[in-house]
């Protein structure tokens, strides 16, 4: 594909995007915006050089707190660019007017095979209850990085379980409709040496589902990501880590395996959707990404954090 790409930020997620995009476009067409020196790719250190590069596609992978300044610069200085912003869109909702470029938010689970299976399976079903649990251990997230110094641990960088793990909030709304909060508690519970929240308990509902429970945390040592859906003549148990779904439908049990599902493939599909507009309906729009932030702000207000 003959597209020019700029990747802003070269931390762990920036390196992942670079590796994946290098299989989509030629290395000579990839530019990295970073203070680091990256020998394999063309490297710029200041976003003011953006127009000299004139990229077709921009991927923003900087800490969440830096997203706003990057988007403001792009809006002021560029037109007709496609921009993918790593989730979450911002640290807080923002009302800036977007008119010159097309923005998407990197909620790549919308391209996960299991999530898409669930979306198709429940399309015409009456659903009664959904339970979701997502727990992992922050100190094991990133190799060769002290978790205490990571963006996840610092409020000023836009860290915290509520923002970091907002994938679940996004796919709940993508699968079931807009969330209406009934109860929530976001706080720090563990002894992790961080200044951000590490736990969320949310009870909510949507027009499609009268009862949804969600638990997120940073401190489960055995990574777990599961979704339980119960409705009229159907029960679904999805395990995103074991990559399988157990489906009970009309008194029959069936197990579906998704062995080829992986994060890199999801991100690649996301990039291709943004670049080619095929399956672009799966992409998280700027407005949808901002709506997640308004939801997060409601949770923060109710939790007094």
Buried (B, 14 or more C-beta within 10 A) or exposed (E): BEBBBBBBBBBBBBBBBBEBBBEBBEEEBBBBBBEEEBEEBEBBEEBEEBEEBEBBBBBBBBBBBBBBEBBEBBBEEBEEBBBBBBBBBBBBBBEEEBEEBBBBBBBBBBBBBBBBBBBEBBEEBEBBBBBBBBBBBBBEBBEEBEBBEBBBBBBEBBBBBBBBBBBBBBBBBBBBEEBEEEEBBBBBBBEBEBEBBBBBBBEBBBEBBEBBBBBBBBBBEEEBBBBBBBBEEBBBBBBBEBBBBBBBBEEEEEEBEBEEBEEEBBBBBBBBBBBEEEBBEBBBBBEBBBBBBEBBEBBBEBBEB
